[in-house]
Amino acid sequence: MSPVNFHIPLIAIALTLPRLFYPTPSLLWTKDRLTALQSWFIGQTVSQLFSPISLAGQKWAPLLIPLLIFIMTMNVLGLLPYTFTPTTQLSLNLGLALPLWLATVLLGFRNSPTHSFAHFLPEGTPNLLIPVLIAIETISLFIRPLALGVRLTANLTAGHLLIQLISTAALALAPLYATVGILISVLLLLLTLLEVAVALIQAYVFVLLVCLYLQENI
């Protein structure tokens, strides 16, 4: 659960903190190097995520790109000591995944209902398998937002627990066996670097899967 200090839930502070790290928008083309780096990153990400999507789906870029940066920032800041990571809460991740998934599904049923219903029953299916395939496809459709939220929660939580266990072992063994303590500390450093990469990749995967759902329904 989210810790509470002075009757203020830390999840509320953690959700608003990432905004302080973003450069302030400016009318200038290039305000400084940080703004130029941010613009380059956004441009590369947009080209990677939305190049296979039609023009109608590219209208979602102003929504999904800030979401990607927001999740990345929260994931990385959560690796700092004495911080709280909101994206380790399944409730928050489901709150992000469910509306986006539902919007893509409703968009598909509104624009091309025949194509959307065709996903439930592939062409040429034997009559005996029709009820089974419809049930399987329906379950797979409704499990998508749950998979989005659980994937992000599980990967971040597992990394944090592993860092906690290895750091506890390093503190316990360092006074007794200096060599073993140094080796575990090096392992902890490498694991922390790996977790930074995982934090960035999981945010990218989250938005990428939403883009794939969007492409499927447009």
Secondary structure, 3 states (H helix, E strand, C coil): CCCEECCEEHHHHHHHHHHHHCCCCCCCCCCCHHHHHHHHHHHHHHHHHHCCCCHHHHCCHHHHHHHHHHHHHHHHHCCCCCCCCHHHCHHHHHHHHHHHHHHHHHHHHHHCHHHHHHCCCCCCCCHHHHHHHHHHHHHHHHCHHHHHHHHHHHHHHHHHHHHHHHHHHHHHHCCCCHHHHHHHHHHHHHHHHHHHHHHHHHHHHHHHHHHHHHHHCC
